[in-house]
């Protein structure tokens, strides 16, 4: 959580001042923190619908906001 708290206090100029390597390191560390604190593992999936109306019906039935 250290990087998340620090990033909240940083300005865009502070973040843009980082070298490309530092940005990659920061992004990787933030990802690891998110994985660590995440309650539920996200499993990517693909879902297709024959119409937008079918998609809306499916979305209305979902209880988990991670799915949409």
C-alpha positions as CSV (number, residue, x, y, z in Angstrom):
1,X,0.0,0.0,0.0
2,X,3.0,2.2,0.3
3,X,3.2,2.9,-3.4
4,X,-0.6,3.5,-3.7
5,X,-0.5,6.1,-0.9
6,X,2.6,7.8,-2.4
7,X,1.0,7.9,-5.8
8,X,-2.1,9.6,-4.5
9,X,0.1,12.4,-3.2
10,X,2.2,12.7,-6.3
11,X,1.3,15.2,-8.9
12,X,1.2,14.4,-12.6
13,X,4.5,16.4,-13.0
14,X,6.1,14.3,-10.4
15,X,5.1,11.1,-12.2
16,X,6.1,12.4,-15.6
17,X,9.5,13.3,-14.3
18,X,10.2,9.6,-13.8
19,X,12.4,7.8,-16.3
20,X,10.8,5.1,-18.4
21,X,12.5,2.4,-16.3
22,X,11.2,4.0,-13.1
23,X,7.7,4.1,-14.6
24,X,7.7,0.4,-15.4
25,X,9.0,-0.4,-11.9
26,X,6.3,1.7,-10.4
27,X,3.6,0.1,-12.6
28,X,4.8,-3.4,-11.7
29,X,4.9,-2.6,-8.0
30,X,1.4,-1.1,-8.1
31,X,0.1,-4.2,-9.9
32,X,1.6,-6.4,-7.2
33,X,0.0,-4.3,-4.5
34,X,-3.4,-4.5,-6.1
35,X,-3.1,-8.3,-6.6
36,X,-2.1,-8.6,-2.9
37,X,-5.1,-6.5,-1.6
38,X,-7.7,-7.8,-4.1
39,X,-10.4,-9.9,-2.3
40,X,-11.3,-11.9,-5.3
41,X,-9.0,-13.1,-8.1
42,X,-10.1,-11.8,-11.5
43,X,-10.3,-14.4,-14.2
44,X,-10.5,-12.9,-17.7
45,X,-13.2,-14.2,-19.9
46,X,-14.9,-13.4,-23.2
47,X,-18.7,-13.3,-23.5
48,X,-20.6,-12.6,-26.7
49,X,-24.2,-11.7,-27.4
50,X,-26.4,-11.7,-30.5
51,X,-27.8,-8.3,-29.6
52,X,-27.3,-5.4,-27.3
53,X,-30.6,-6.1,-25.6
54,X,-29.3,-9.6,-24.6
55,X,-26.1,-8.0,-23.2
56,X,-28.3,-5.5,-21.2
57,X,-30.4,-8.4,-19.8
58,X,-27.2,-10.3,-18.8
59,X,-25.7,-7.3,-17.2
60,X,-28.8,-6.6,-15.2
61,X,-28.7,-10.1,-13.7
62,X,-25.0,-9.8,-12.6
63,X,-24.2,-9.1,-9.0
64,X,-20.5,-8.9,-9.4
65,X,-19.3,-5.5,-10.8
66,X,-16.0,-7.1,-11.9
67,X,-17.9,-8.8,-14.7
68,X,-18.8,-5.5,-16.5
